[in-house]
């Protein structure tokens, strides 16, 4: 560092050597019906009813989320399966409903979310009604390195704030919102259907 620069904060996260696999589970989410939170004059506030993954070398297998009770009002969700600041995360054989968080909505509402993850994989991950324009896309990711999407059916695959390394999509069907690829590195798309 140059003399005028300072380091204010640093964090180290060890990689768990043994894999953790979480299998099965059917969850039903009764949607919130909050038109506008009381503590907020305007805008929105993300809800976080979720399974949060902060452990490296973790696989979620066979989790199903169904959403019921949505009306024309409601605040958005930031991901039922949410991976943050870890490495080697796999979502396999999961199915999550798309959300309709209110009409009109100021923000996306997601089934899964990943943020600052290295080596993120989605395999055989599905959602219903991938061409239903009243539903938000099920996915949002930010600041990722190495993404593999394989044998999935999704309304979209979205990397909001960039991916580095490899971004690979194979044998996948994307719905009306398609593919958003932002970042640098290698983009490989094979056998993509719409």
C-alpha positions as CSV (number, residue, x, y, z in Angstrom):
1,X,0.0,0.0,0.0
2,X,1.0,3.5,-0.5
3,X,1.5,5.6,2.6
4,X,-1.7,7.6,2.0
5,X,-3.8,4.4,1.8
6,X,-5.3,2.7,4.8
7,X,-6.9,-0.7,5.3
8,X,-10.0,-0.3,7.4
9,X,-11.4,-3.8,7.5
10,X,-10.5,-7.4,6.4
11,X,-12.4,-10.6,7.0
12,X,-11.2,-14.2,6.5
13,X,-13.7,-17.1,6.1
14,X,-12.3,-20.6,6.3
15,X,-13.5,-23.2,3.8
16,X,-15.3,-26.1,5.4
17,X,-13.5,-29.3,4.2
18,X,-16.4,-31.8,4.7
19,X,-19.4,-31.3,2.5
20,X,-22.8,-30.6,4.0
21,X,-25.9,-31.9,2.2
22,X,-29.4,-30.8,3.1
23,X,-32.0,-33.0,1.5
24,X,-35.7,-32.7,0.9
25,X,-38.4,-30.4,2.3
26,X,-41.6,-28.9,1.0
27,X,-42.2,-25.4,2.2
28,X,-45.3,-23.3,1.7
29,X,-44.9,-19.5,2.0
30,X,-48.1,-17.5,2.6
31,X,-47.3,-14.2,0.9
32,X,-47.1,-11.0,2.8
33,X,-49.8,-8.4,2.1
34,X,-48.0,-5.3,3.2
35,X,-48.9,-2.4,1.0
36,X,-46.2,-0.2,2.5
37,X,-44.4,-0.7,5.8
38,X,-45.4,1.7,8.6
39,X,-41.8,2.8,9.1
40,X,-41.4,3.7,5.5
41,X,-43.0,6.6,3.7
42,X,-42.4,5.4,0.2
43,X,-40.6,2.5,-1.6
44,X,-40.3,-1.1,-0.5
45,X,-38.5,-3.3,2.0
46,X,-37.3,-6.8,1.1
47,X,-38.6,-9.7,3.2
48,X,-36.2,-12.5,4.2
49,X,-38.2,-15.6,4.9
50,X,-35.4,-17.9,3.8
51,X,-32.8,-20.6,4.2
52,X,-29.5,-18.8,4.3
53,X,-26.3,-20.5,3.2
54,X,-23.1,-19.0,4.6
55,X,-21.2,-22.3,4.8
56,X,-18.8,-23.4,2.0
57,X,-19.1,-26.8,0.5
58,X,-22.9,-27.0,0.9
59,X,-25.4,-28.7,-1.3
60,X,-29.2,-28.2,-1.1
61,X,-31.0,-31.1,-2.7
62,X,-34.7,-31.5,-3.4
63,X,-36.1,-28.5,-1.7
64,X,-39.5,-27.3,-2.9
65,X,-41.1,-23.9,-2.2
66,X,-44.7,-23.2,-3.0
67,X,-46.2,-19.7,-2.7
68,X,-49.8,-19.1,-1.8
69,X,-52.0,-16.1,-0.8
70,X,-50.5,-13.5,-3.1
71,X,-52.7,-10.5,-3.8
72,X,-52.2,-7.3,-5.7
73,X,-50.2,-5.8,-2.8
74,X,-47.1,-7.1,-1.1
75,X,-43.4,-6.4,-0.4
76,X,-40.7,-8.3,-2.4
77,X,-38.7,-11.2,-1.2
78,X,-34.9,-11.5,-1.5
79,X,-34.6,-15.2,-2.0
80,X,-35.9,-18.3,-0.2
81,X,-32.6,-20.0,-0.9
82,X,-29.9,-17.4,-0.2
83,X,-26.2,-18.1,-0.5
84,X,-23.8,-15.4,0.7
85,X,-20.0,-15.0,1.1
86,X,-19.0,-18.6,0.7
87,X,-17.7,-21.1,-1.9
88,X,-18.7,-24.3,-3.6
89,X,-22.5,-24.1,-3.2
90,X,-24.8,-26.4,-5.2
91,X,-28.6,-26.2,-5.6
92,X,-29.8,-29.5,-7.0
93,X,-33.3,-30.9,-7.9
94,X,-35.1,-27.9,-6.4
95,X,-38.3,-26.2,-7.4
96,X,-39.4,-22.7,-6.4
97,X,-42.4,-20.8,-7.5
98,X,-42.0,-17.4,-9.1
99,X,-43.4,-14.4,-7.1
100,X,-45.9,-11.6,-8.0
101,X,-45.1,-9.1,-5.2
102,X,-47.6,-6.5,-6.1
103,X,-48.8,-4.6,-9.1
104,X,-46.9,-2.5,-9.9
105,X,-43.8,-3.5,-8.0
106,X,-40.8,-1.4,-7.6
107,X,-38.4,-4.3,-7.1
108,X,-37.8,-7.9,-8.1
109,X,-39.0,-10.7,-5.9
110,X,-36.8,-13.8,-6.0
111,X,-36.9,-17.5,-5.1
112,X,-33.1,-17.7,-4.8
113,X,-30.4,-15.2,-4.4
114,X,-26.6,-15.5,-4.4
115,X,-24.1,-12.8,-3.4
116,X,-20.3,-13.0,-3.3
117,X,-20.2,-16.8,-4.0
118,X,-17.3,-18.6,-5.7
119,X,-18.2,-21.8,-7.6
120,X,-22.0,-21.7,-7.6
121,X,-23.9,-24.5,-9.3
122,X,-27.6,-25.0,-10.1
123,X,-28.5,-28.5,-11.4
124,X,-32.0,-29.6,-12.4
125,X,-33.5,-26.6,-10.8
126,X,-37.0,-25.8,-12.0
127,X,-39.9,-23.3,-11.8
128,X,-43.4,-23.4,-13.2
129,X,-44.9,-21.0,-15.7
130,X,-41.7,-19.7,-17.1
131,X,-43.6,-17.6,-19.7
132,X,-46.0,-16.0,-17.2
133,X,-45.2,-12.2,-17.4
134,X,-47.0,-11.5,-14.1
135,X,-44.2,-13.4,-12.2
136,X,-40.7,-12.1,-11.4
137,X,-37.8,-14.2,-12.4
138,X,-36.8,-16.7,-9.7
139,X,-33.1,-15.7,-9.7
140,X,-30.8,-12.9,-8.7
141,X,-27.0,-13.0,-8.3
142,X,-24.4,-10.3,-7.5
143,X,-20.6,-10.4,-7.6
144,X,-20.1,-14.1,-8.4
145,X,-17.1,-16.1,-9.6
146,X,-17.7,-19.3,-11.7
147,X,-21.4,-20.2,-12.2
148,X,-22.7,-23.4,-13.7
149,X,-26.4,-23.8,-14.7
150,X,-27.2,-27.3,-16.0
151,X,-30.5,-29.0,-16.9
152,X,-32.7,-26.2,-15.5
153,X,-36.0,-24.7,-16.4
154,X,-36.2,-21.0,-15.3
155,X,-37.9,-17.8,-16.4
156,X,-34.5,-16.2,-16.5
157,X,-30.8,-16.5,-15.5
158,X,-29.7,-13.1,-14.2
159,X,-26.3,-11.9,-13.0
160,X,-27.1,-8.3,-11.8
161,X,-23.6,-7.1,-10.8
162,X,-21.3,-9.3,-12.7
163,X,-19.6,-12.7,-12.8
164,X,-15.9,-13.4,-13.3
165,X,-14.3,-16.6,-14.3
166,X,-16.6,-19.1,-16.1
167,X,-20.4,-18.6,-16.6
168,X,-21.6,-21.8,-18.1
169,X,-25.2,-22.7,-19.1
170,X,-26.0,-26.1,-20.5
171,X,-29.2,-28.0,-21.5
172,X,-31.4,-25.3,-20.0
173,X,-34.7,-23.8,-20.9
174,X,-35.2,-20.1,-20.2
175,X,-38.6,-18.3,-20.2
176,X,-39.7,-14.8,-21.2
177,X,-37.0,-12.9,-19.3
178,X,-34.1,-14.8,-20.9
179,X,-30.4,-14.5,-20.1
180,X,-28.5,-11.5,-18.6
181,X,-24.7,-11.9,-18.7
182,X,-22.7,-9.1,-17.1
183,X,-19.1,-9.4,-16.2
184,X,-15.8,-10.7,-17.5
185,X,-14.3,-14.1,-18.3
186,X,-15.8,-16.9,-20.3
187,X,-19.5,-17.3,-21.2
188,X,-20.4,-20.7,-22.5
189,X,-24.0,-21.4,-23.6
190,X,-24.9,-24.9,-24.9
191,X,-28.3,-26.3,-25.9
192,X,-30.3,-23.3,-24.6
193,X,-34.1,-23.4,-25.3
194,X,-36.8,-20.8,-25.0
